[in-house]
Amino acid sequence: MDTHSLATDALTTAKIQLAAAHRIATIHELDEGIDNHFTVTVPGKDGQYLVLPFGIHWSEAKASDLFTFDEQGRTLEGTGHVELSARCIHAPIHRITGKRVVMHTHQTWAVALNMLKDNRLLPATQTAAFYCDQIAYDDTYQGTADTLEEGERLARLMGDKNIVFMKNHGILCAGDTVAQAYRYLYKMERVCRTQVLALSTGKELNVLSRQVIDAVLAPAPEESHPREERERLFFEAMMRIVDRELPGYRD
């Protein structure tokens, strides 16, 4: 297969996976209809990003809907115009961190936790222990993102982590693949929900010790499914569900 064919196949795969991620998010109730944004770097073209046109409900996203934009807000391929906040948040994060996929939502339970003055994710469950060290916290919400400087600030805050808790705002997850970034997003909603529910009892949480957290994070002696494979298998399973329940995203 020649280089052009490989690039075409990679782009088609990226579009299908990104369209699927939007529809999967509606199944998991992580969406706000037409608002919020997922972006993917165009394979082989740094500085160019795929996004869903504003105005399309996430449940109806199709691969053919996705268009390419750059940090200046220009539409390079396809039809649509990138929403200002999507450009200002996502493009600098892609550029500065090198992450190929960036997902930002106002999903219910993550927002609920980020409404609290103390919004830190507590390692009080096994799942939370896996992720608590991967979170950066943005405690300086100043309003909607309408400048590239805001995205640059968030990128510097993120550093080498994959998740940002945005106080009074939402959550941002990034990764090297759509499967990885989406799994972060999904897992964060689950652990935020369990923490908020536990806090609602008014009783003290049993937070795991650093020793236990390190034991949870340590590689298993005979790990049959490494992290990358778990991310892929989860996303492929969800794509099969979407093929049954919300078909059409591959078009």
GUSE-197907 format. One line per field, with one value per residue: residue number from 1; y, x, z of N, C-alpha, C in turn; residue in three letters. Coordinates in steps of 0.2 Angstrom, whole numbers, plus 5000, padded with zeros to 4 digits. Example, Ala and Ser with C-alpha at 12.3 -4.5 7.8 and 13.67 -1.06 7.14 Angstrom:
BEGIN
k <- 1,2
n_y <- 4972,4989
n_x <- 5066,5064
n_z <- 5039,5035
ca_y <- 4978,4995
ca_x <- 5062,5068
ca_z <- 5039,5036
c_y <- 4984,5000
c_x <- 5066,5064
c_z <- 5039,5039
r <- ALA,SER
***
This chain:
BEGIN
k <- 1,2,3,4,5,6,7,8,9,10,11,12,13,14,15,16,17,18,19,20,21,22,23,24,25,26,27,28,29,30,31,32,33,34,35,36,37,38,39,40,41,42,43,44,45,46,47,48,49,50,51,52,53,54,55,56,57,58,59,60,61,62,63,64,65,66,67,68,69,70,71,72,73,74,75,76,77,78,79,80,81,82,83,84,85,86,87,88,89,90,91,92,93,94,95,96,97,98,99,100,101,102,103,104,105,106,107,108,109,110,111,112,113,114,115,116,117,118,119,120,121,122,123,124,125,126,127,128,129,130,131,132,133,134,135,136,137,138,139,140,141,142,143,144,145,146,147,148,149,150,151,152,153,154,155,156,157,158,159,160,161,162,163,164,165,166,167,168,169,170,171,172,173,174,175,176,177,178,179,180,181,182,183,184,185,186,187,188,189,190,191,192,193,194,195,196,197,198,199,200,201,202,203,204,205,206,207,208,209,210,211,212,213,214,215,216,217,218,219,220,221,222,223,224,225,226,227,228,229,230,231,232,233,234,235,236,237,238,239,240,241,242,243,244,245,246,247,248,249,250,251
n_y <- 4994,5011,5027,5037,5030,5024,5036,5040,5030,5031,5043,5041,5031,5039,5049,5040,5035,5046,5052,5041,5042,5054,5049,5038,5046,5051,5040,5037,5049,5060,5071,5088,5090,5099,5106,5108,5099,5088,5085,5079,5077,5079,5064,5063,5077,5089,5102,5103,5100,5089,5091,5092,5100,5114,5114,5102,5088,5078,5064,5062,5063,5060,5052,5059,5072,5078,5091,5100,5111,5125,5133,5146,5147,5144,5135,5121,5109,5101,5106,5119,5129,5132,5132,5146,5144,5131,5131,5140,5133,5120,5119,5125,5116,5104,5108,5112,5101,5090,5080,5069,5069,5078,5080,5089,5092,5096,5087,5079,5073,5076,5089,5092,5088,5098,5109,5111,5119,5112,5102,5090,5074,5061,5047,5035,5024,5009,5012,5026,5027,5023,5034,5046,5052,5057,5069,5086,5102,5116,5130,5143,5149,5160,5164,5162,5153,5163,5167,5162,5162,5157,5143,5140,5143,5132,5121,5122,5121,5108,5100,5086,5078,5069,5074,5087,5095,5107,5120,5125,5123,5112,5097,5091,5080,5071,5062,5050,5042,5040,5031,5030,5044,5045,5034,5039,5050,5044,5036,5046,5052,5041,5040,5052,5053,5042,5048,5060,5055,5047,5058,5064,5057,5062,5056,5051,5049,5034,5036,5029,5024,5031,5020,5010,5015,5015,5002,4998,5004,4997,4986,4971,4955,4945,4952,4951,4960,4974,4992,4999,4990,4987,5000,5000,4989,4992,5003,4998,4989,4998,5004,4994,4993,5005,5003,4995,5003,5016,5018,5023,5032,5029,5033
n_x <- 5004,5003,5010,5000,4988,4989,4989,4976,4968,4971,4966,4952,4949,4951,4941,4930,4931,4930,4918,4910,4914,4907,4893,4894,4896,4883,4876,4881,4877,4886,4885,4880,4871,4872,4883,4900,4915,4925,4941,4953,4969,4973,4979,4996,4997,5002,4995,4983,4966,4952,4935,4918,4905,4898,4881,4876,4869,4876,4872,4869,4881,4892,4905,4907,4903,4913,4925,4941,4951,4962,4973,4971,4958,4954,4945,4950,4947,4932,4916,4910,4912,4924,4919,4922,4926,4930,4941,4950,4952,4956,4966,4978,4981,4983,4994,5004,5005,5006,4997,4986,4972,4959,4947,4933,4920,4904,4900,4888,4891,4905,4905,4897,4906,4916,4910,4912,4920,4932,4937,4944,4949,4946,4956,4947,4942,4945,4946,4947,4959,4967,4968,4970,4982,4984,4978,4976,4973,4962,4959,4955,4944,4938,4928,4920,4930,4939,4950,4966,4976,4970,4969,4982,4986,4979,4985,4998,4995,4990,5002,5011,5001,4985,4972,4961,4953,4941,4937,4921,4916,4920,4927,4942,4949,4963,4973,4982,4976,4959,4952,4959,4957,4944,4941,4946,4938,4925,4928,4931,4919,4912,4919,4918,4905,4903,4910,4903,4891,4895,4899,4887,4881,4885,4894,4911,4923,4933,4948,4961,4977,4994,5002,4994,4988,5000,5002,4991,4993,5004,5012,5003,5008,5006,5000,4987,4980,4986,4986,4983,4977,4966,4959,4957,4949,4938,4933,4930,4920,4910,4908,4902,4890,4885,4883,4872,4863,4863,4865,4875,4885,4897,4895
n_z <- 5000,4996,5001,5001,5001,5014,5022,5019,5024,5037,5040,5037,5047,5059,5057,5058,5071,5079,5076,5081,5095,5098,5097,5106,5118,5120,5124,5136,5142,5143,5136,5130,5120,5107,5111,5118,5115,5104,5098,5085,5080,5063,5055,5052,5049,5058,5067,5061,5063,5067,5069,5074,5066,5073,5079,5075,5082,5095,5094,5081,5074,5060,5051,5039,5042,5049,5049,5044,5054,5058,5069,5068,5065,5052,5040,5033,5026,5021,5027,5037,5052,5064,5081,5092,5106,5105,5096,5104,5116,5112,5101,5105,5116,5109,5102,5111,5121,5113,5112,5104,5104,5110,5122,5128,5140,5149,5158,5169,5183,5184,5183,5194,5205,5203,5206,5219,5233,5238,5226,5224,5217,5227,5232,5235,5231,5221,5207,5207,5213,5202,5194,5201,5201,5189,5186,5183,5191,5188,5195,5193,5186,5174,5166,5149,5136,5125,5119,5112,5122,5133,5131,5130,5143,5149,5143,5148,5162,5162,5158,5159,5162,5159,5162,5166,5179,5179,5188,5192,5179,5170,5163,5156,5145,5138,5125,5117,5108,5101,5108,5121,5126,5127,5136,5148,5149,5152,5163,5172,5174,5181,5193,5198,5200,5210,5221,5224,5227,5238,5247,5249,5259,5270,5279,5284,5272,5268,5264,5253,5258,5253,5251,5248,5236,5228,5227,5220,5208,5203,5191,5187,5191,5181,5169,5158,5150,5145,5148,5136,5128,5135,5134,5120,5118,5126,5119,5106,5110,5114,5101,5095,5101,5098,5084,5084,5092,5088,5074,5059,5060,5053,5041
ca_y <- 5000,5017,5032,5041,5026,5024,5042,5040,5025,5033,5049,5038,5028,5044,5052,5036,5034,5053,5052,5036,5045,5058,5045,5035,5050,5052,5034,5038,5055,5065,5077,5093,5091,5102,5110,5105,5098,5083,5086,5074,5079,5075,5060,5066,5084,5093,5109,5103,5096,5087,5093,5091,5107,5116,5114,5095,5085,5072,5058,5061,5064,5056,5053,5064,5078,5081,5095,5101,5118,5126,5137,5152,5146,5143,5128,5118,5104,5100,5111,5121,5134,5130,5137,5150,5141,5124,5133,5143,5128,5113,5120,5126,5110,5100,5111,5112,5095,5085,5075,5069,5069,5082,5080,5094,5092,5098,5081,5080,5072,5079,5096,5092,5089,5104,5115,5111,5122,5106,5097,5085,5067,5057,5040,5031,5018,5007,5016,5033,5026,5022,5040,5052,5056,5060,5075,5093,5106,5123,5133,5150,5150,5168,5165,5157,5154,5166,5168,5157,5162,5153,5137,5139,5142,5126,5117,5123,5118,5100,5097,5079,5074,5068,5076,5093,5097,5114,5122,5129,5123,5105,5093,5090,5074,5071,5056,5048,5039,5042,5026,5032,5050,5043,5030,5044,5054,5040,5034,5052,5053,5036,5041,5058,5051,5039,5052,5065,5051,5046,5064,5066,5053,5066,5052,5052,5044,5030,5037,5025,5027,5031,5014,5006,5018,5013,4994,4997,5006,4993,4981,4965,4950,4942,4956,4949,4965,4980,4998,5001,4985,4988,5006,4998,4984,4996,5008,4994,4986,5003,5005,4988,4995,5011,5000,4992,5007,5023,5017,5028,5036,5027,5036
ca_x <- 5000,5007,5009,4994,4983,4990,4986,4969,4965,4972,4961,4945,4948,4951,4934,4925,4931,4928,4910,4908,4914,4901,4887,4894,4895,4876,4873,4884,4875,4891,4885,4876,4867,4877,4888,4906,4919,4930,4945,4958,4974,4973,4985,5001,4997,5002,4992,4977,4962,4946,4930,4911,4902,4893,4874,4875,4868,4881,4869,4868,4887,4894,4912,4907,4902,4919,4929,4947,4952,4968,4973,4969,4951,4952,4942,4955,4944,4926,4911,4909,4917,4925,4917,4928,4929,4934,4948,4954,4954,4959,4971,4984,4983,4986,5001,5009,5006,5007,4991,4982,4965,4957,4939,4930,4913,4902,4896,4885,4895,4911,4904,4895,4912,4920,4907,4913,4927,4937,4935,4950,4946,4949,4957,4943,4940,4951,4946,4949,4966,4971,4968,4970,4989,4984,4973,4978,4967,4961,4955,4955,4939,4937,4923,4921,4937,4938,4957,4971,4980,4967,4971,4989,4986,4977,4990,5004,4993,4990,5009,5012,4995,4980,4965,4961,4947,4940,4932,4915,4916,4919,4932,4945,4953,4967,4976,4986,4971,4952,4950,4962,4954,4937,4940,4947,4932,4920,4930,4930,4911,4910,4922,4915,4898,4903,4912,4898,4886,4897,4899,4880,4879,4888,4899,4918,4926,4939,4953,4966,4984,4998,5005,4989,4988,5005,5001,4986,4996,5010,5010,5002,5014,5005,4995,4986,4977,4989,4981,4982,4973,4959,4956,4955,4943,4932,4930,4927,4914,4905,4906,4897,4884,4882,4881,4866,4858,4863,4869,4875,4891,4902,4894
ca_z <- 5000,4995,5007,5000,5003,5021,5025,5018,5028,5044,5041,5038,5054,5064,5057,5060,5078,5082,5075,5086,5101,5100,5099,5113,5124,5121,5127,5143,5145,5144,5131,5131,5114,5102,5114,5120,5108,5104,5092,5084,5075,5057,5054,5047,5048,5064,5067,5058,5068,5065,5074,5072,5065,5078,5077,5074,5089,5095,5093,5074,5071,5055,5049,5033,5044,5052,5045,5047,5055,5061,5075,5066,5064,5045,5038,5028,5022,5023,5028,5044,5055,5071,5087,5095,5112,5103,5094,5109,5121,5109,5097,5109,5120,5104,5100,5117,5124,5108,5113,5097,5105,5116,5124,5134,5141,5155,5160,5175,5189,5185,5185,5201,5209,5201,5209,5226,5234,5238,5221,5222,5217,5232,5231,5240,5227,5217,5201,5208,5214,5196,5190,5205,5200,5182,5186,5185,5193,5186,5201,5191,5181,5173,5160,5143,5133,5119,5117,5112,5128,5138,5129,5131,5150,5151,5141,5153,5168,5160,5158,5157,5164,5154,5164,5169,5182,5178,5193,5190,5172,5167,5163,5149,5144,5132,5125,5110,5104,5103,5114,5127,5129,5129,5142,5153,5150,5154,5170,5177,5176,5185,5199,5201,5203,5216,5226,5225,5231,5245,5251,5250,5265,5276,5283,5282,5267,5269,5259,5253,5259,5247,5250,5244,5229,5224,5226,5214,5201,5202,5186,5190,5189,5175,5166,5151,5146,5147,5148,5129,5125,5138,5131,5113,5119,5128,5114,5101,5112,5113,5094,5093,5104,5094,5078,5085,5094,5085,5068,5054,5061,5049,5034
c_y <- 5006,5022,5035,5037,5025,5030,5042,5036,5028,5039,5046,5035,5034,5047,5047,5035,5041,5053,5047,5039,5049,5054,5041,5039,5052,5046,5035,5045,5060,5071,5082,5095,5093,5105,5105,5102,5092,5085,5080,5078,5075,5071,5063,5073,5088,5100,5109,5098,5095,5089,5093,5098,5108,5116,5107,5091,5079,5066,5057,5062,5058,5057,5059,5071,5082,5085,5097,5109,5118,5131,5144,5153,5145,5136,5126,5113,5102,5106,5113,5126,5132,5135,5140,5146,5134,5126,5135,5138,5122,5114,5121,5120,5105,5102,5110,5105,5089,5079,5075,5070,5073,5082,5085,5093,5095,5093,5081,5079,5075,5086,5097,5093,5095,5110,5116,5115,5117,5101,5092,5078,5064,5050,5035,5025,5015,5010,5022,5032,5026,5029,5047,5056,5059,5066,5081,5097,5113,5126,5141,5151,5158,5169,5161,5158,5157,5169,5162,5156,5158,5145,5135,5139,5135,5120,5117,5119,5110,5097,5090,5074,5073,5071,5082,5094,5104,5116,5126,5128,5116,5101,5092,5084,5073,5064,5055,5045,5041,5037,5028,5038,5048,5039,5035,5048,5050,5038,5040,5053,5047,5038,5047,5057,5047,5043,5057,5061,5049,5052,5066,5062,5058,5062,5053,5047,5040,5031,5032,5028,5027,5024,5009,5008,5015,5005,4993,4999,5001,4988,4975,4960,4947,4946,4954,4954,4972,4986,4999,4996,4986,4994,5004,4994,4987,5000,5003,4991,4992,5005,5000,4990,5001,5008,4998,4998,5014,5022,5023,5033,5035,5031,5043
c_x <- 5004,5006,5003,4988,4983,4987,4979,4965,4965,4967,4954,4944,4947,4944,4929,4925,4929,4921,4907,4908,4909,4895,4888,4893,4887,4873,4875,4881,4881,4891,4880,4872,4872,4883,4894,4909,4924,4934,4951,4963,4974,4979,4990,5001,4996,4999,4986,4972,4955,4941,4923,4908,4897,4886,4872,4874,4873,4878,4868,4875,4889,4901,4912,4906,4908,4923,4936,4948,4959,4968,4971,4961,4949,4950,4946,4952,4937,4922,4910,4914,4918,4922,4923,4931,4933,4941,4952,4956,4958,4965,4978,4986,4986,4993,5006,5010,5008,5002,4987,4975,4964,4949,4937,4923,4911,4897,4894,4889,4901,4910,4901,4901,4916,4916,4909,4920,4932,4934,4940,4946,4950,4950,4954,4940,4946,4951,4949,4957,4970,4972,4969,4977,4989,4980,4977,4972,4967,4957,4954,4950,4937,4931,4924,4928,4936,4945,4961,4975,4977,4969,4978,4990,4984,4982,4996,5001,4992,4997,5009,5006,4990,4973,4966,4954,4946,4935,4927,4914,4915,4925,4935,4950,4957,4971,4979,4981,4964,4950,4952,4958,4947,4936,4942,4941,4926,4922,4929,4923,4909,4913,4920,4908,4898,4906,4907,4892,4888,4897,4892,4878,4881,4892,4906,4920,4932,4944,4959,4973,4988,5001,5000,4988,4994,5005,4996,4989,5002,5008,5008,5007,5012,4999,4994,4983,4980,4984,4979,4977,4966,4956,4953,4949,4937,4929,4927,4921,4908,4903,4901,4890,4881,4880,4874,4861,4857,4867,4870,4882,4897,4901,4898
c_z <- 5000,5001,5007,5003,5011,5025,5024,5023,5035,5045,5041,5044,5059,5063,5060,5068,5082,5082,5080,5093,5103,5101,5105,5119,5125,5125,5134,5146,5147,5140,5133,5124,5108,5104,5116,5114,5110,5098,5092,5079,5069,5056,5049,5046,5055,5063,5063,5062,5065,5071,5070,5071,5071,5075,5076,5081,5089,5093,5085,5070,5066,5053,5043,5036,5047,5047,5048,5048,5057,5066,5074,5064,5057,5044,5032,5023,5025,5024,5035,5046,5062,5076,5090,5101,5110,5100,5099,5114,5117,5105,5101,5113,5115,5103,5105,5120,5119,5108,5106,5098,5111,5117,5129,5134,5148,5158,5167,5182,5190,5186,5192,5206,5209,5204,5216,5227,5235,5233,5219,5222,5222,5231,5236,5237,5223,5210,5202,5209,5208,5193,5194,5203,5193,5181,5188,5187,5191,5191,5199,5185,5180,5168,5154,5140,5126,5116,5117,5118,5133,5137,5131,5139,5152,5149,5146,5160,5167,5161,5155,5159,5158,5155,5167,5172,5182,5183,5190,5183,5170,5168,5156,5150,5138,5132,5118,5105,5106,5109,5120,5130,5131,5135,5148,5155,5154,5162,5175,5179,5181,5192,5202,5204,5210,5222,5228,5229,5238,5250,5253,5257,5271,5281,5280,5277,5269,5263,5259,5255,5253,5246,5246,5237,5225,5222,5220,5208,5199,5196,5189,5187,5182,5171,5159,5147,5148,5145,5141,5126,5129,5135,5124,5114,5121,5123,5108,5103,5112,5106,5092,5095,5100,5087,5078,5087,5091,5078,5063,5055,5056,5042,5033
r <- MET,ASP,THR,HIS,SER,LEU,ALA,THR,ASP,ALA,LEU,THR,THR,ALA,LYS,ILE,GLN,LEU,ALA,ALA,ALA,HIS,ARG,ILE,ALA,THR,ILE,HIS,GLU,LEU,ASP,GLU,GLY,ILE,ASP,ASN,HIS,PHE,THR,VAL,THR,VAL,PRO,GLY,LYS,ASP,GLY,GLN,TYR,LEU,VAL,LEU,PRO,PHE,GLY,ILE,HIS,TRP,SER,GLU,ALA,LYS,ALA,SER,ASP,LEU,PHE,THR,PHE,ASP,GLU,GLN,GLY,ARG,THR,LEU,GLU,GLY,THR,GLY,HIS,VAL,GLU,LEU,SER,ALA,ARG,CYS,ILE,HIS,ALA,PRO,ILE,HIS,ARG,ILE,THR,GLY,LYS,ARG,VAL,VAL,MET,HIS,THR,HIS,GLN,THR,TRP,ALA,VAL,ALA,LEU,ASN,MET,LEU,LYS,ASP,ASN,ARG,LEU,LEU,PRO,ALA,THR,GLN,THR,ALA,ALA,PHE,TYR,CYS,ASP,GLN,ILE,ALA,TYR,ASP,ASP,THR,TYR,GLN,GLY,THR,ALA,ASP,THR,LEU,GLU,GLU,GLY,GLU,ARG,LEU,ALA,ARG,LEU,MET,GLY,ASP,LYS,ASN,ILE,VAL,PHE,MET,LYS,ASN,HIS,GLY,ILE,LEU,CYS,ALA,GLY,ASP,THR,VAL,ALA,GLN,ALA,TYR,ARG,TYR,LEU,TYR,LYS,MET,GLU,ARG,VAL,CYS,ARG,THR,GLN,VAL,LEU,ALA,LEU,SER,THR,GLY,LYS,GLU,LEU,ASN,VAL,LEU,SER,ARG,GLN,VAL,ILE,ASP,ALA,VAL,LEU,ALA,PRO,ALA,PRO,GLU,GLU,SER,HIS,PRO,ARG,GLU,GLU,ARG,GLU,ARG,LEU,PHE,PHE,GLU,ALA,MET,MET,ARG,ILE,VAL,ASP,ARG,GLU,LEU,PRO,GLY,TYR,ARG,ASP
***
